[in-house]
Amino acid sequence: MPVLLFLIDTSASMNQRTHLGTTYLDIAKGAVETFMKLRGRDPASRGDRYMLVNFEDVPLGIKAGWKESHATFMTELRNLQATGLTTIGQSLRTAFDLLNLNRLVTGIDNYGQGRNPFFLEPSIIIAITDGNKLTSGSGVQDELHLPLTTPLPGSELTKEPFRWDQRLFSLVLRIPGHASVEPEPLGGVPPDDSAITPMCEVTGGRSYSVFSQRMLNQCLESLVQKIQSGVVINFEKSGPDPPPIEDAPPEVKSGPQPWHCCHKLIYVRPNPKTGVPIGHWPIPEAFWPDQNSPTLPPRSAHPHVHFSCLDAEPMVIDKVPFDKYELEPSPLTQYILERKSPHTCWQVFVCNSAKYSDLGQPFGYLKASTALNCVNLFVMPYNYPVLLPLLDDLIKVHKFKPTIKWRQSFENYLKSMPPYYIGPLKKALRIMGAPNLLADNEYGLSYSVVSYLKKLSQQSKIEYDRLIASIGKKPPPEPGIKVRWRGGGAISLAQRRDFNQLLQSITGESASLPQELSSKEFQGFHLALLNKTLKPQSLRNPYDIPRSQLLDQLSRMRRNLLHAGVCSLRGQDPDQLHSVPIAQMGNYQDFLKAAPQPLRDPDPEQPKRLHTFGNPFKLDKKGMMIDEADEFVTGPQNKGKRPQGESSPMQGGGPKRRRCMSPLLRLGRAYTPPVTPPASPRPTADGESSDGEPDFIINHLNENHYTPERSSDQDPDSPGPAPTPLDPLENHAAAAPSRPPAALGAEEEEEQEDDVEAVDDDDDDDDNVLMMELEEDVENGGARDEEYPSGGEGAGDSGGLSPELRPQRYLSPSALKRQILNDCIEVNNQLRALITKEIRKPGRHYDKIFHFLKQIQGTLDTRLIFIQNIIKEAARFKKRVLIEQLENFLEEIHNRANNMNHMEAL
């Protein structure tokens, strides 16, 4: 199960912006998410464990460790902030200690008993930094230094802070702040020259110098390919170079070659059945173990394996197990493959592994594959050139019945073999079928060493539990001044009237402490300090203040007492008002509670505006219905029939129901004709001027002006005869317009009322404004009529009688105009209801609609506004064909009116 640990640089320099508009820290967060997506394509990624460490101190710097979930990892990643120093050395040590925390408990390192490549926990540390100077509390450093002291138990058993299955890779961000004009260089990504690069190379990794987003993506894809199960080994040449191959060009180079020393990985493939690597033989230690030694010498993280360039014969016996590991491509593998010798091998050694030899005995060999596509490391029993012939004779010659001579040879071999090979050898002999060749007493370390390792294991377990428990805890509170309650009901000095009078007389200022402030409300509170370096002083006796600090203390006391300005948020820093974590940005309700009470609405009857924070399509769901056109209608809903005695909205009833028309269906505002000034009040013989004809503007959307009266014996769908046009010069008996003969039943009447109630706010506003203008015209007309109260021109048939004594069967000109206006409105409202009903019917039979439109009464402006509103009603039901016909009809009325005006001008 690979462990992927991300080490994110959270120093302040990561806030610098690139030409992309994002900071380095944002790019680092995006790189982690991109890496996880690329890694998720591999089915083997199911067992991955992700950890997150930043540049803070332990344990605050460990954001996600061994126990944290993937959700916690992502949350902590998004909440990272760049506010610290570039303490990369301390952070690297923290990352290595976190990975090594549990190794002594599991015994994966197997100290003093050989190195088992199949005992591994592959880990990759990916550091993302900007490569700037290394800063710490002590100053600026030029080189990377890891702390020597660490709380990790057993760290003294390994010389380096890392292990052979842990590699460090670094992404050094070098993206400029301004876009480069030069094209990006093609090819691979070069290593960076920052201080972290040598550390990457020592662990078996490398650094990448990233200059663009494209290069960053290329590096991430390369890192995904680096996730391999394996361990790092140092291969070094021992002895002379091999003889040149026949037909090969002579080598001109002299001195050390790149293939002489390689620091590369060997792949440890897991068993396809179990998913766990399986092996038999260890790599020997670099010392001969002594059972009388009280301690173990420290080992290097990577074993130093020497190889001899003398060609040897590869040895393999059928029943003797061996381990085979593939080498990572390197100059050494390239040199071996170029020799094209798949049937020869080079033996490998570990210095000081034997008792009496500096170079040691061979424990395996390097050999090219038969297909010459890779180089493999074969790990065999220690000093296998001696053991394998003995075992071959035992199987083929002695038939598992060894002779005395064979036993003597075997005993001599055991004396030259490190004692920790006894266990693996017994298992191999058991596989071969000779389990009794070795005695049951197995090799063991000295008692003092065993006790020491057991003690380290227990300490590691305690440290592991302690660190796991400390991860995720909040940092300790910052020091501050604790608010203490004096008790006893004592009044504060700033609340005393005599003190305020004295202070006012001396300084001209008064204490800013509110009179109604109660100290009981702030028990247990801590006042934050603006200056973090200033330690709180709880001095009660003035004589406790040092003489050198009297003036400073007095200034602070005066400032604390007289300072009236307070910071409203987070106690000290106003800039933090806009520095809210992403997880808290949606707490709008908490913000509303803390906000001051808004001023009273100037118009309380207007509906309150519903805030749409977080959802621009937020609606009030208390009252909402959807009609046939799938449109929302808010407000109180009455699905049943309205009672007979229910009053209309204009008579003090409930609010009108309004519909919200989709913006996609709005064809624009209704046509509003220019308002012409009224004609001169010169009366005519009949009491009214032809130029002063009132504009009959239809309030066709207001149901309060519509009271249909129809006989039940007529067909409600029949259009009926056209009403007689009004002539203002005729008397009032003939001026009353005839209503459409089509009668409506009770249920149809309610349906029409419901249709008329579903209106637009814009239409209501336009019509109400125009109605007010009409009423003003009527009032003006009435005023003109009252200029001739008795006799004379314009008095009508009433002669010289006063308005009070005038007979009721005669109407004044103003009353006659009002009567004509009301009758026209009533007729047009009925036409509006009938047209609306026809629009709602399915199909494309619009003959009745245009028949009704020809019966509209009023001036040209009245008819234009009426048709415009009919177009909007058709748009509600998406009657596109009808809308086109209505627009043509509207254009025809315009053309006819223009032609008439032209004829009058002639």
Secondary structure, DSSP 8 states (H G I E B T S, - for coil): --EEEEEE--BGGGG-B-TTS-BHHHHHHHHHHHHHHHHTTSGGGGG-EEEEE-SS-TTTTEEE-SS--HHHHHHHHHT----B---HHHHHHHHHHHHTTTHHHHT-S-TTS-B-TTS---EEEEEEE----EEETTEEESS----S--S-TTGGGBSSSS-TTEEEEEEEE---SS--SS----SS-----STTHHHHHHHT--EEEE-SHHHHHHHHHHHHHT---EEEEEEEEESS-----TT-------S--GGGEEEEEEE----TTTSS------B--SS---TT-SS---B-SS-EEEEE-S-B-----TTS--EEEEE-S-HHHHHHHHHT-TT-BEEEE-TT-SSS-SS----EEEEE-TTSS-EEEEE-STTHHHHHHHHHHHHHTSTT---HHHHHHHHHHHHHS-GGGHHHHHHHHHHHT-TTSS-S------HHHHHHHHHHHHHHHHHHHHHHHHTT--------EE-----TT---GGG-HHHHHHHHHHHS------TT--GGGGTT-EE--SSTTS------SGGGS-GGGHHHHHHHHHHHHH-----SSSSS-GGGGG---GGGTT-HHHHHHHS------S-TTS------TT-TT---TTSEEE-TT--EEES----S---TT---GGGT-S---EE---TTT---S---------------TTS--STT-------TT-GGG------TTS-TT----------TTS-HHHHS----S----HHHHHHHHHHHHSB-HHHHHHHHHHHHHHHHHHHHHHHHHHT--SSSTT-GGGTT--TTTS-TTS--HHHHHHHHHHHHHHHHHHHHHHHHHHHHSSSS--HHHHHHHTT--S-HHHHHHHHHHHHHHHHHTT-HHHHHHHHHHHHHHHHHHHHHHHHHH-
